[in-house]
Amino acid sequence: MIEVQSYLEEIQQATFEKRKLLAILIDPDKFDETKPQKFLQKLPKQITHIFVGGSTVKEGRTCSVVKFLKSISDLPVILFPGDHSQISSHADALLFLSLISGRNPEFLIEQQVRSVEKIRNTNLEIIPTGYILIDGGRETSVQKVSNTIPLAQDNIQQIVNTALAGQYSGKKIIYLEAGSGAKDQVSSKIIKAVKDALNIPIIVGGGIRSIQQLHRVYDAGADLVVIGTAFENGTFQ
Ligand code: 1GP
């Protein structure tokens, strides 16, 4: 039995034990704090984490939403920030993302450097995460905001090599992202190929709208799945 010491270790342990994890993603700009009961009732029963973030979020919103979520729920609240302005010391952990599928220095290192002053004197657990944007069949906000080109779904070798480059550079998690509201989710073939090549946990998100899709993604090898839009719209079924 491995002793659990951190949020990353919890994810690593669940991955080791093949216990699947589920995060809902809250976009702070769209979150309604006036109806906490409704929010709690809507949570899927399998939920293990709350992620908070968006491609762009109004200054200060992340912090108030994180504080609110911590006051109504015991679930770990993990930041999934679109940029350095979305860092809140009230969260439990931070996915310290590098957009490794892209070649835009702004999201490979600039935002990370700019976030340091906000992070260094907090208790936030930093989770180095390689973020890989994959074509989800429509242009998504993350593509527009990051000004990077997603990797094609049929270029599996490039996706696997990018994920492995992330692992070799010390990333502790790889996030395969089709983009919020994606038409096509990340394919099972991609998830399986990445899972077979890597020995770190894999997060998958983008366009997952149903239990069947959730199970398909888990069966392909995702360790943690993120659902945003379908939860937000109350259409996850
Ligand atoms: C987006 O992966 C997340 O960053 C979730 O996507 O909103 O499509 O569920 P959806």
Boltz pocket constraint, residues with backbone or C-beta under 6 A from the ligand:
constraints:
  - pocket:
      binder: B
      contacts: [[A, 25], [A, 176], [A, 177], [A, 178], [A, 179], [A, 180], [A, 181], [A, 182], [A, 204], [A, 205], [A, 206], [A, 207], [A, 208], [A, 226], [A, 227], [A, 228], [A, 229], [A, 230]]
      max_distance: 6.0
